[in-house]
Amino acid sequence: MSAAQTKLYDLKISGSGTSGGGTFKDVKISGSGKIHGDLSCKDFHMSGSGKVDGKVDAEHMKTSGSSVFSGDIQTGTFTVSGSSKCNGNLTAQEVDISGSVKIAGDLFAQTLESSGACKVDGRIQGQSLETSGSLKVGKDCEVESFTSSGSVHIDGLLNADKIDIKLHHHSSIKEIGGETVVVKQSRTGKFFKQVVNFFTQKDEFLHCDLIEGDLITLENTKAKLVRGKHIIIGENCEIENVEYSHELDTKENAKVMRSTKI
Amino acid sequence: MSEELISKREVLDMTGISYGQLYRWKRKNILPESWFIKKSSFTGQETYFPKEKVLERIQKIKELKDDHSLDELSAIFSPDSSTIQLSGKQVRELNLIPEDLWNLFQARETFTGQDLLHGKILHIAKEEGVEEEALKELVSFLESSPPPLDYRLIGMSKGSGWMWMQLPGDSKWVMEESVKAVEMDIGSLMEQVNGSIATK
């Protein structure tokens, strides 16, 4: 934010309108609005359908309805209900999603809470991430704590101190690394889900190439290699290789093809 | 320039650190991304590290981690040289740039991390026997195109003059035997600079 000496004005578009970018106090778009150029403001509110052709630098952003940002976004808070698309990187203190968000670049956020659909083509970096919807990450996801109940697809490495995954849907994470890794199957609506899964031909497993950690507890996981100090392989797991340094506890109806103490 | 590699498991065995620590340090960039080298093995893929670098780094982290927070370590090991600002007085006190090289830096009030890095490079170059005139050329080369952290600086001399070039860290080069060559790893020099600031 530039420390402008001049008084800042608000920008309001209601109905349909276009405006150039610039520096404003508050920006409000309701209806259909288009902003050409970079925008810098305090509060950014959008309801209806809006498009910003440029970068946005704000303290608070709230969008409901459908919004498209063509450049990078830098903001304190980013709240989305509805659908929002950012074609650059999103950097924020807090991101709150109940709706659908697509980010073509990277997402940097201290806290990310999503109860909708969040798709990031690049990487995610931050402190804490909680998702109870669907999360898709194209590259690595690096946070201190990762909590999910829903469906997760990460094509890179999920790296967090504490990883807590409750499986509700088919999920896949290429690699997991951290201190404590817990993967549990959800206990809710099992019968109904079985029926749905039977018809959709989807299984309710987490698929991984590699899981590494100090304390690992798994259920419903199919992995090629699990490595750690203390490992519990719970029900419905199919693990090709386990390497453990302290203890391995394999429950009934868990398959471990080969295990090695190292 | 083929370095000896060491597998992740060997690193953990030899240093006694946990998976949690390893991944935490990776997240904080205390262990650089480029050191995690993927190679295929019978179980799929296995991660390897440049042996000397990683063992030395972990040793350093262990020494420092009781007195410094992870974020401080991150600042030491994944230098963002743009944030360093020191006055000439501080630089003198910390002896970051040797006295006899001061005249090569145009009078300036504050020194950035980049300046200190250049000072370090000049210091090494001088020890390698690079003459005053050639040092001046080197300064202007560094200032006109500051070397990136993942590059190496190569100096070559045959006779009295010196030639300098910057190469990406993983590139190989071969030199005729009669040429005197100096090689510096920019990233590790920057770490040394940061380390000497942080630990004083």
Interface residues (C-beta under 8 A of the other chain):
Chain A: E142 E144 N159 A160 D161 G177 G178 E179 T180 D209 L210 E212 G213 D214 K224 L225 R227 G228 K229 E240 N241 E243 I262
Chain B: R9 D13 S18 Y19 G20 L22 Y23 R24 K26 R27 T43 G44 Q45
